[in-house]
Each structure stands twice: as C-alpha cells, then as structure tokens.
Amino acid sequence: MDLIPHFSMETWALLAISLVLLYLYGTYSHGHFKKLGIPGPRPLPFFGTVLSYRHGLWDFDQKCFKKYGRIWGFYDGQMPVLAITDPDMIKAVLVKECYSVFTNRRLVWVVETFPGKFCIFTVLFPPTVLFPFLTPVFELFSISLFSRSATNFFMKAIKRMKENRIKDQQKHRVDFLQLMINSQNSKEVAHHKALTDMEIVAQSVIFIFGAYETVSNSLSFILHSLATHPDVQKKLQEEIDTTFPDQAAPTYDAVMQMEYLDMVVNETLRLYPIAGRLERVCKKDVEISGVLVPKGTVVMMPLFVLHKDPSLWTEPEEFRPERFSKKNKESINPYVYMPFGNGPRNCIGMRFALMNMKVALVRVLQNFTFKPCRETQVRQLTSCRMGFMKSSISLSTDEEWKRIRSLLSPTFTSGKLKDMFPIIVQYGDVLVRNLRKEAGKDKPVDLK
C-alpha cells in the first residue's frame, strides 16, 4: 500500500516552498541576540524558549543566570526578551530612560501559576505568541482573554454601585472605588482626562486580582516564615505588644513606625517577591551600558534572581529580617531589591499593600501564635499573575498611562491611606474571627 500521496511536481514544489516559508517565519527573529553577541538558550521554531518554562519561570531564570551571567537573551515565541541583572542597566531602564524609551509594559503575559508545570496550550498562552500578526486581527474583532460575560458582569456591578453612591450622595465615603468616582466629577480634572467607566472597571478588577491576591499570598509566606522561625515570631509579637498593649486597636502612625514588623515584611518579600519579573518594552533603538537594545525588544529584570544573588546577599536562602534593619537597609542597592518595582512606573498600590499586610499581621499576632505541623511546606513558585485588561494602569501605554497614573496617584497619599485605615482594621478583625473558627477545630490550618 502506497502511503505517499500522488501529487504533481507543482504541488510538491508548492508544499516545499510553503514549509520553507513557514520555517523562516517561525525563526525570523531568532537571530536577534546572536547578531548582538548576547548569549542565551537556543530557541525552537515558533515556540522560542517558552517550552523551558515547564519547570517554572524562576527556575528558568536561575539556570540562565548561572550559565550566561549578568545578561542573556531568550524568546517568548518570536518575541526577543533581554534579561539584565546589572544595577546600572536596571536604573537606566526603570528611571533614566523611562519616559523616552522604556515607558510601556508588554501587553500579554503567557504564563499562569500551575502546580509545578507550565501548560503550553492554556488560554493564557494565546495564539499571538506563536503568530504575532494575529494581534491586530484580535483587536479588530474585539477578541480578548477576558471574556465578554465577565466584562459585562463587572461593568454592571460597578455601574450599579456608582449609581447608588451618587444617589445616596456618598461623596465623602473613603475607599478606592469612591475616590475614582469622585475623580470623574472633580472640577480640577478636565473632562477629556477623567476616567471613563470602562477604565474604572479595569482599575477595580486589577485592584481585586492584583492587590488582594498578592497581599493574601504574601501574608501566607510571612506567617509560614514566622511559624518556622519561632524566635522571629516571638520578637515581632513583643514589638506588637509593646506598641499596642492589651490588644489595643492599631493606629496608622504607630503601625508605620514599627521597625521590626517592617523588617519581617521586607525579608519575606525578598524571598518570595510578589512579581517574579519586571518588564519594559523598548520603543526605539538605544544603547545602555555599551549594549545595543533594538526597538521592540522586551527588557526583563528577573527579581527572583536578583533577590537571591549570593554576590549581593549573604546566605540568600536564609530568612533573616536583620538584613533590613535601619543600619543595613542603607547599604541595599534599590535596583537589586525591588518587590514593587522602581522608578515612575513602580506599583502604584505599594503603600496600600504594605499597610494591609502590616495591619493584618498586627491583628493576627495579637491573638495567635503559629507553629509548623507535619504537613508544613512551601511549594516551588513557578510564576506570577499579571494584569490583563488593556485599560488598566498595569497595561496602559505612554500618554494613557501618564493620565491614569496622575488621576490615581492621589488615591494612595498618606492622608487617603490614613482615612482608609479603619476599614482595613475591620477586615483584619474579620481575618482574626475566621482564624479563630479554624483554630477551634484543633486541626492544621492551610493559611492559603
């Protein structure tokens, strides 16, 4: 039986040409770093180096750092990504050249957190990674990773809350949503610069997924670290009891002045950074520290690598809050420790997130002591969750980002955070009540 199809010579020639063209398309960008003399793992046609993520993003970054040194190049599909770990280069990208060259983040992130694996065909590994030319097609037909039904749900929910608050004249209510609604009606903001309803929805969704999820994860790691380091936990509880005797309610100014609490939080964020990577897209050809970065290249800073670099940290795998004492903190380069990013485009909610973590820790440790059980462990972290709505501050670009940032920044001033503080304390009390219910069952508690 003949298994080879009987095609004409013209058909075979056309098929061969098609395969060659397909191969060339799948590899056309893969000589990017070789031309620049930058080392890196060998890419595969179409996939680039993303198949190496199967053991986790941070594992991939660590291996590349050990093999190639301070700078290397790899490919997410056909997208060239330049990894840098030199503090001077990082400063140039995040600060010096932020507005002129490295203003924007990448619009699509291809990895989701899975139990130790990277699923290459998940919805978060879109066709646009393999076929970038599909991006404008998806935009033309309004195809999004975020489903229309989910978008409509949030739009209706935000619209309903907005209408109720305007009707009840809750202008002086202090929370993130109300402050955004107020900005729409502010006389100080020009009408064409005010946030649209869709932008309010985008910021709200990013705030829910980006803030509460990351705060929850960080609290889990902090409590795990305290449970496995009872001496640190005892010292922190002593500071809490001294600052707030007889389980007194925490106050904003007192919490912000707690030195050892700040040290514990910072050390945990070093070991378990909220984001595994920082990224910026190069808008034009530029030379940084003698390295040519062509337009369109994604410049990536691997935080997990920087936070555990043995040349920067003594015994980096050890949990030592004393690294961040007032004396030692001054010697830490701000471009090697960046749990919330750095520069003009750092995390806008950094102060809010830290305040949430600290209040929750104070309330919880006033009532409980944590101990490890037989099941206590920390699974390997493989990636981080990124923002996904184009209208959000995380993914907005150039002038749109500047406009949204200028409108939202006043939301996170010390005065506004102080006004929100009582609400955060209330939620800290809710956490205590929920933990008390679990503790009463006399069983190990899964903090996540």
Secondary structure, DSSP 8 states (H G I E B T S, - for coil): ---S----HHHHHHHHHHHHHHHHHHHTTTTHHHHHT------BTTTBTGGGGGG-HHHHHHHHHHHH-SEEEEEETTEEEEEE--HHHHHIIIIITTTTT--B--S-------SS---TTSTTS-HHHH-TTHHHHHHHTT--SS-HHHHHHHHHHHHHHHHHHHHTT-TT--SHHHHHHHHHS-TTS-GGGS--HHHHHHHHHHIIIIIIHHHHHHHHHHHHHHHT-HHHHHHHHHHHHHHSGGG----HHHHHT-HHHHHHHHHHHHHS-S-SEEEEE--S-EEETTEEE-TT-EEEEEHHHHHT-TTTSSSTTS--GGGGSHHHHTTS-TTT--TT--STTS-TTHHHHHHHHHHHHHHHHHH------TT--------------TTSTTT--HHHHHHHHHHHGGGGSHHHHHHHHHHHHHHHHHHHHHHHHHHTTTS-----
